[in-house]
Amino acid sequence: MITWNAEKQFFHLQNQQVSYVLGIAHQRYLVHCYWGKRIAMFSQPDDYPKLDRSSFSPTPADWPDRTFSLDTVLQEYPGHGAGDYREPAFEVRYADGNQVSNLHYVSHRIIAGKPPLEGLPATWSDSPAEAETLLITLADPVTHLEVELSYSLFRDLPVVARNARFTNRSNQPLRLLRALSCAVDFPDSEFEQIQFPGAWARERQLHRQRLNPGITMLDSKRGASSTHQQPFIGLVRPETTEMQGEAWGLHLVYSGNFTARTEVDAYRQTRILLGINPHGFGWQLAPQASFQTPEAVLAWSDKGLNGLSHTLHSLYRDHLVRGEHRHKTRPILANNWESTYFDFNEQKLLRFAHNAKALGVELLMLDDGWFGERNDDTSSLGDWFVNRQKFPDGLRPLIDQVHALEMKFGLWFEPEMISRRSELFALHPDWILTTGLQPLSEGRNQYILDLGRPEVRDNILHQMSRFLDEHPVDYIKWDMNRNMTEVGSSTAPAEQQQETAHRYILGLYALLESLTERFPHILFECCAGGGGRFDPGMLYYMPQAWVSDNTDAASRVHIQYSTSVMYPPIMQCAHVSEVPNHQMGRSTSMDMRGAVAMSGNYGLMLDLMHSNSERDDVVRQQIAFYKQHRQLLQFGTFWRLVSPWENTDFAAWMFVSPDQNEALLMGFSLVSQASAPLRKIRLAGLDPQAFYQVDTSPQPVGGDELMYRGIFIDPPLSCDYISRTWHLTRLP
C-alpha cells in the first residue's frame, strides 16, 4: 500500500513486512526518511539532520531554514553542484557548459501494478493487485531537465523496485554524464558491507567488511557485469548473521558496466548509489528525448542473510523469470565438452548419448565446435551453420536419433562474437566494436559484434532463426567469452560514441527478446566463460546460468554458497565432472561431487565416451535420487547453515519443502583434522511443532530439537572432500 500524506508532505510505502518513507522538504526537495521494518503509522517526516551553523555546508538560495543543507540532508536522488558535495546520483552537462542541476518536486501519481521498462529487463507483477507504483516527477526550473522516479512496492515481499527516467524539456541538447538507478541515504554508518569479488573460475567470493569513512566503489568497466564483481551491495548490522539481524540488499537488473558505491560522510551518514557505470558513459539527449535507467531491486530482511536470500529467491523465481520454463523442473543434462572438446562427430556423439541415456540423463548438450569450420577456438564464430566436415548429413539426423532415445537436445552458441577467420567477418569486417584507429585487442581469438547496430542484430537473429526453424533444438547454452576493448561504433557520430557500451546491452536485450518470443519452448542457459554475466538482467531472458567453469566440488561449495545469497539453486547449473578436476587438479569424492551438483541443476560433464562400471553405478544412483527429490531441490526453501568462508574445514546447507514436510541436509568436509572436535549442525526452516524421521536414526526427533539443539555428525566426516546427505520426513 502506498499513501500520500498531503498535510505532512510524505509518502509511505508499506506492506506487512517493510516500510519505505520519503518526504518533500518545504515543498521542494525529495528527502529520504526511513527504510526498514514496517511502521504502522509514520509521523516524523520533517525530522531532518540539522546543520551546525559553523559548518561550511551551504543552504539553498532564499531558504527559510538556515539549518537545512543539501550537504547533510538524507536525499532520494541527489544532484550535482547545488550544495551537496557527496557522490551524486546523476550529472548533466547542459548546452552552455554548465553542470549544475537542482531538481524540485513537481507532482506524483500512484498507480496499481508495475509498469514495464521499455527495452530493459525488470521485475514484473502477474496482476495489478500484486504491486503498486509511485511515480514522482522532479524538474529543474532553470535547465528544464525532468526526472521521473519510479518506486514499485510488491504486496507480499519486502521489496521496492526503483528506476529513473530523464527527459530533456529544454530546446537545447544536453549530455547525461551519470544516470544511476537509485540512491539511498542512511542516517548512520553502523554497517558491514557484503560484496562478491572474484575472477574466472573463482567467481563471487563472499567478502564482508566494516564501512569506513570515505567512498567504497565496486564496479565493472568490462562491458559485462563480469566475474570480478556482482552488481550488488549488501549492508548488514555488525551483529547480523545468517539467521538473525537486519540486512539490506540492492541489486541492479542490468548486464553491462555498473557502479555500486557507498559513501560515509563527515557526519557518519551513509549513501548508497547503484546504476550504470559513469566511467566511459555519456548520453546525448535531444530536446524532448528521454533516457531510461535500468531497474534496481531494494530488498530488506530482519531475519538475517537467509531471510534476505529468501526474499530475493522468491522475487526472481516468481517476478523476474518469464515464459513456460519459469516453474518447470529442469532436465538432467550431459555435456560433451570435457569428454571430446572439439574432437567429435555423429558416431562419437551417438555413443555418448546412448551411454548418457543408460545413466538416466534426459538431455544431450552439444558444446562448442559443431558449426562453420570450427575445429579449435580460432575460427567460425558468426557462421551459424552446420560443420559439414563433422556432420556430412547435417545435424538433423543426430537430433532425431537423440529424440528417439526420449532425450532432449541442446546446443552451444556464442552469438555476440565473431572470429577473424569466418565468412561473416570476410563480408562485414566493420561490424565489430572498434574505434577505427586503435589496433584491436583479441580475447580468445575473437572480436565482439556491435549489437547496438540493428543490421548486425538482424543478421544474427536471421541466422539463428533459420537454423532453429530447421532443427528441433530444446536447449541453448548462450556463451560469451571475452570482455570489451576499443569500445566504439563505426556508424555512430562522435557525440554518441560513449553510448556504445550501453547501446550494445540494449541491442543484446532486443535480440534475446526476439529469440525467446519466437522460440518459447527452448530452455536458455546463460554462460559467460562461466559466471561472467550471471546477473538479474540476463535471468529475465534465461532462467538459469552456468555458475562457473570451475567444476571442482570443493571450489563449488564456496562459489555456490555465495551465489545463493542472491540467486536460488534452480538458477544455478552444476555438473559432476572427472577427477582429477580439469581446472583445479584436485580429486574429490563422487558423493561430494554429486551432492554439490544436486544443489543446483544437476548435470554431468564426465567422460561418457568410455564406460566405468563403478563410476556409472554411483552416477545412476545419484540421478535416481535426484529425480526422486528434484521438486524439493529445485523449488524448496534453501537455508545456509555453516559457511565455508567462516569455517575452512566444513560447510552445510539444507532444502526444506514449502509445506515443511520434507527436507534434505547436506554437509561437506573440506579439510579434515586429527582428533577433530565433535561437530553439530543446527537445522532451520522446519516446523517446531512437528516430529521428523531422520533417515540415519530410528528415533523420531522434534523439529524444535533439530533447530535449537541440532544433530551431531556421527560417525564424523573424517576425510577431505567427502560429504553426507540426510533425508528428513515429517511424521503424521
PARO-647056 format. One record per residue (C-alpha): y, x, z; residue in three letters. Coordinates in steps of 0.2 Angstrom, whole numbers, plus 5000, padded with zeros to 4 digits. Example, Ala and Ser with C-alpha at 12.3 -4.5 7.8 and 13.67 -1.06 7.14 Angstrom:
497850625039ALA 499550685036SER 
end
This chain:
500050005000MET 501750064995ILE 503349995004THR 505150025002TRP 506250005017ASN 507949975010ALA 508849975027GLU 508250145032LYS 508050215014GLN 506250275014PHE 504650245005PHE 502950235015HIS 501350265005LEU 499950225016GLN 498150165017ASN 496850155031GLN 496750345032GLN 498350435027VAL 500250415026SER 501450495014TYR 503350465018VAL 504850515008LEU 506650465011GLY 508350465002ILE 509650565012ALA 511450475011HIS 510850384995GLN 510750544985ARG 509350674989TYR 507550644990LEU 506850715006VAL 505050735012HIS 504750655029CYS 502850665033TYR 501150685025TRP 499550665037GLY 498650545047LYS 499050365045ARG 500650305054ILE 500650115055ALA 502550095057MET 503650245052PHE 505350245060SER 506250415058GLN 506650445040PRO 508350525044ASP 507550645056ASP 508050795045TYR 508150985051PRO 509951005057LYS 510951165051LEU 511651285063ASP 513551295059ARG 513451485060SER 512151485045SER 512551545028PHE 511751395021SER 513051285011PRO 513151095012THR 513350984996PRO 515150954990ALA 516050814998ASP 514650795010TRP 515050695026PRO 513750785037ASP 514150965039ARG 512451005047THR 511450945032PHE 510951085019SER 509851085004LEU 509351255010ASP 508451185026THR 508051005022VAL 506250965018LEU 506350904999GLN 505250814987GLU 505750904971TYR 506951044974PRO 508051114960GLY 508951274957HIS 510751334960GLY 511551194971ALA 511251264989GLY 509351284991ASP 508851474990TYR 506951434991ARG 505751434977GLU 506251284965PRO 505051154958ALA 506051164941PHE 507351264932GLU 508351224917VAL 509451324905ARG 510751204898TYR 511651224881ALA 513151304889ASP 512051434898GLY 512251354915ASN 510651344925GLN 511251234940VAL 510351064942SER 510750934955ASN 509650784955LEU 510150624963HIS 509150464967TYR 509450334954VAL 508150194955SER 506250164958HIS 504850054953ARG 503250014962ILE 501849954950ILE 499949914953ALA 498650034946GLY 498850204940LYS 499650244923PRO 498850374912PRO 499750534906LEU 499950544888GLU 499050694881GLY 498450754898LEU 496950734909PRO 497250644925ALA 496350544938THR 496250354935TRP 495850194943SER 494550064937ASP 495649914941SER 497549894947PRO 496849854964ALA 496150024967GLU 497850114966ALA 499750084967GLU 501050194960THR 502850234965LEU 503950294951LEU 505650374956ILE 507050414944THR 508150554948LEU 509650614937ALA 510950754937ASP 512650664934PRO 513350814926VAL 512050884914THR 511150714911HIS 509450784915LEU 508250644920GLU 506650664930VAL 505450534934GLU 504250574949LEU 502650484950SER 501650454966TYR 499950364965SER 499050314981LEU 497250274980PHE 496750124990ARG 495150194998ASP 495450384998LEU 496750495007PRO 497450554990VAL 499150544982VAL 499250604964ALA 500850674958ARG 501750724942ASN 503450734935ALA 504250684918ARG 505850764911PHE 506950684899THR 508550754891ASN 509850614891ARG 511250734885SER 511750754867ASN 511350944868GLN 509651034868PRO 509151114884LEU 507751234889ARG 506451204903LEU 506151374911LEU 505051294925ARG 504251124927ALA 503051114941LEU 501950964945SER 502450944964CYS 503251024979ALA 502850984997VAL 503851045012ASP 503151055029PHE 504251075045PRO 503151215052ASP 502151365046SER 500651355058GLU 499451365044PHE 498051465037GLU 497951465018GLN 496251445009ILE 496151524991GLN 494751564979PHE 495051734971PRO 493651814960GLY 493151894944ALA 491751874931TRP 490051844939ALA 491051844956ARG 491951684955GLU 492851584969ARG 492651694984GLN 493251594999LEU 494651685007HIS 495651625022ARG 497251705029GLN 498651655040ARG 500351615032LEU 501651745035ASN 503551735031PRO 503951755013GLY 503151704997ILE 501251704993THR 500851674974MET 499151634967LEU 499151614948ASP 498451644931SER 499351714916LYS 497651724906ARG 497851564896GLY 496551484906ALA 496351434924SER 495251594925SER 493851674935THR 495251764945HIS 495951614954GLN 495751424956GLN 497251304953PRO 497051254971PHE 497951284988ILE 497151235004GLY 498051235020LEU 497251215037VAL 497751225055ARG 497051385064PRO 495851285074GLU 495151185059THR 493351215055THR 492051145043GLU 491850995055MET 493550955063GLN 495350985061GLY 496650945048GLU 496551005031ALA 497750985016TRP 497151024998GLY 498251024982LEU 497351044965HIS 498051054948LEU 497250944934VAL 497551074921TYR 496651214912SER 497951344907GLY 499151464915ASN 499651394933PHE 500551454948THR 500151404966ALA 501451464978ARG 501851454997THR 503451505005GLU 503851515023VAL 505751525025ASP 506851595039ALA 506651435049TYR 504651445048ARG 504651295037GLN 503351295023THR 503551255005ARG 502051224993ILE 502351224974LEU 500951194961LEU 501051174942GLY 501151264925ILE 501551454927ASN 503351484923PRO 502951664918HIS 502951664899GLY 503451474898PHE 504951394890GLY 505051224883TRP 506451164871GLN 506950994875LEU 507950904861ALA 509150754866PRO 508150604871GLN 506550704871ALA 505350714886SER 504150834894PHE 502650784905GLN 501950894918THR 500050894922PRO 499450804937GLU 499250874955ALA 498050794967VAL 498550794985LEU 497150764997ALA 497150765016TRP 495750765030SER 495750765049ASP 493850795048LYS 493850975044GLY 493551055027LEU 491950955025ASN 493050795026GLY 494250865013LEU 492750905001SER 492050735003HIS 493750664998THR 493850774983LEU 492050744978HIS 492250554978SER 493850564969LEU 493150674955TYR 491550584953ARG 492250414953ASP 494050434947HIS 494050594935LEU 492450604926VAL 492350474912ARG 491050404900GLY 489250354901GLU 488650504910HIS 489850484925ARG 488450404936HIS 486950454927LYS 485650584933THR 485750744924ARG 484250814915PRO 483250974919ILE 483551094905LEU 482851264900ALA 484051384892ASN 483351514880ASN 484651644882TRP 483851764894GLU 482151744885SER 482751784867THR 484551824867TYR 484951824848PHE 483151854843ASP 482451684839PHE 481851574825ASN 481051404824GLU 479251464828GLN 479851554844LYS 480951414850LEU 479451284847LEU 478351394858ARG 479751404871PHE 479951214870ALA 478051174872HIS 478051294887ASN 479551214895ALA 478851034892LYS 477251094901ALA 478351134917LEU 479150964917GLY 480851014908VAL 481750874900GLU 483050964888LEU 482951124877LEU 484651214877MET 484851324862LEU 486151454866ASP 487151574855ASP 486551634838GLY 486051484829TRP 487551474817PHE 488351564802GLY 487651744801GLU 487651764819ARG 486351904825ASN 487551984838ASP 489251944845ASP 490252024831THR 490251884818SER 490251704813SER 491251614827LEU 492151474817GLY 490751454805ASP 489851294812TRP 488451284800PHE 486651324802VAL 486051504801ASN 484851494786ARG 484151664790GLN 483351604806LYS 483151424801PHE 482751414782PRO 482451224783ASP 483951194794GLY 483951144812LEU 483450964810ARG 481551004809PRO 481651094826LEU 482750954834ILE 481450824828ASP 480050914835GLN 480850944852VAL 481250754852HIS 479450724848ALA 478950814864LEU 480050674873GLU 481350814877MET 483150814873LYS 484050944863PHE 485651044867GLY 486651174858LEU 487951304862TRP 489651304854PHE 491251414856GLU 492451314845PRO 494051394851GLU 493651564845MET 493451654828ILE 492651814823SER 493451934810ARG 491851934801ARG 491751744797SER 492051634782GLU 493451544792LEU 494451704796PHE 494251754777ALA 495051594772LEU 496351574786HIS 496751744795PRO 498451664800ASP 497551534811TRP 497451644826ILE 498551664841LEU 499751814836THR 501551874837THR 501451934819GLY 501952114823LEU 501052174838GLN 499252244835PRO 497952124840LEU 496852154855SER 495052104854GLU 493952024868GLY 492052014864ARG 492452044846ASN 493351884844GLN 495151804842TYR 495751644848ILE 496151504836LEU 497951424838ASP 497451254844LEU 499251204845GLY 499251184826ARG 498551014820PRO 497751084805GLU 496751204815VAL 496051074827ARG 495650964812ASP 494651094804ASN 493551124820ILE 493450934823LEU 492850914805HIS 491551054805GLN 490850994822MET 490850814817SER 489950844801ARG 488650944810PHE 488450824824LEU 488350674812ASP 486850754803GLU 485950824819HIS 485550714834PRO 486150834847VAL 486050764865ASP 486950904875TYR 488351034871ILE 488751184881LYS 490551224876TRP 490951404880ASP 492551514880MET 492351694881ASN 494051784881ARG 495751764888ASN 497451754878MET 498351904872THR 499851924860GLU 500251744863VAL 501151674848GLY 501051544834SER 501351594816SER 502151424812THR 503251394827ALA 505151444827PRO 505751574838ALA 506451444851GLU 504651374853GLN 503651524854GLN 503551514873GLN 502751344871GLU 501251414863THR 500051434878ALA 500451254884HIS 500351184866ARG 498651264865TYR 498051174880ILE 498651014874LEU 497851044857GLY 496151084866LEU 496350924876TYR 496650824860ALA 495150904852LEU 494050864867LEU 494650684867GLU 494250654849SER 492450734850LEU 492050644866THR 492650474859GLU 491650504843ARG 490050564852PHE 490050474868PRO 488150494870HIS 488250684871ILE 488250764888LEU 489550904888PHE 489451064899GLU 491051164902CYS 490751354901CYS 491951504900ALA 490951664902GLY 490351574917GLY 491651494928GLY 493151554919GLY 493851374916ARG 493051274930PHE 494451154934ASP 494850974935PRO 495650964918GLY 494051014909MET 492950904920LEU 493950754914TYR 493050784897TYR 491450864903MET 490650804919PRO 489850974923GLN 490151154922ALA 489251324922TRP 489651394939VAL 489451574935SER 488551694923ASP 487851774939ASN 486151684942THR 485651794956ASP 485151674970ALA 486051774984ALA 487651784975SER 487551604970ARG 487351554988VAL 489151624991HIS 489851554974ILE 489151384976GLN 489651364994TYR 491451404990SER 491451294974THR 490851144984SER 492451144994VAL 493251064978MET 491851004967TYR 490250904971PRO 488550984967PRO 488250864952ILE 489650954943MET 488851124946GLN 487551194934CYS 486251314942ALA 484751394935HIS 483151484941VAL 483151654932SER 482051804931GLU 481951944944VAL 482552074945PRO 484051974941ASN 484952024924HIS 486652034932GLN 486352104949MET 484652194948GLY 484052104964ARG 482452014967SER 482451854977THR 481051744981SER 480551594970MET 480851474984ASP 482651534986MET 483051534968ARG 482351354967GLY 483251294982ALA 484951364976VAL 484651294958ALA 484251124966MET 485851124975SER 486651104958GLY 486051034942ASN 484351114941TYR 483851214926GLY 482851364920LEU 483351524912MET 481651604914LEU 480651694900ASP 479651554894LEU 479051644879MET 477751714890HIS 476651614902SER 476451674920ASN 475251564929SER 475851604947GLU 477651584942ARG 477351424932ASP 476351334946ASP 477851364958VAL 479151304945VAL 478051154941ARG 478051104959GLN 479951134961GLN 480351024946ILE 479250884953ALA 480150904970PHE 481750904961TYR 481350744951LYS 480750654967GLN 482450694976HIS 483650704961ARG 484650554966GLN 484950624984LEU 485350794977LEU 486550744964GLN 487350594972PHE 487150624991GLY 488450675003THR 488550865003PHE 488850955020TRP 489151145023ARG 488351195039LEU 488351385040VAL 489551485030SER 488851645021PRO 490751705022TRP 490651705041GLU 488851745043ASN 488251885032THR 486451865036ASP 486251675034PHE 486851515026ALA 486451325027ALA 486951165019TRP 486250985018MET 486250825007PHE 486250655015VAL 485950495006SER 487350365006PRO 486350255017ASP 485950395029GLN 484050355026ASN 483550525019GLU 484150705020ALA 483750875014LEU 484251035024LEU 484151205016MET 484351375025GLY 484451545016PHE 484051705024SER 485251835016LEU 484951995026VAL 483551995040SER 483552105055GLN 482352165068ALA 482152075084SER 483351945077ALA 484051815089PRO 483451635088LEU 484351535075ARG 484851345077LYS 485651235064ILE 486651085069ARG 486450955056LEU 487850825050ALA 488050655042GLY 486550575050LEU 486550405059ASP 486750455078PRO 485850285082GLN 484350315071ALA 482750425073PHE 482150535059TYR 480550615054GLN 480750795050VAL 479350855039ASP 479051015049THR 478750915065SER 477650775071PRO 478950725084GLN 480250595078PRO 482050655083VAL 483650565086GLY 485050585073GLY 486250625088ASP 485050755094GLU 484950835077LEU 486850835075MET 487350885093TYR 485950995098ARG 485251045082GLY 483551115077ILE 482851295079PHE 482151385063ILE 480351405069ASP 479551515063PRO 481051615059PRO 481551675041LEU 481151855044SER 481351925026CYS 482851955015ASP 483151825001TYR 482051685007ILE 482351505011SER 481651345019ARG 481951165015THR 481751025027TRP 481550845022HIS 482150705034LEU 481750525033THR 482450385044ARG 481150285054LEU 481150095054PRO 
end
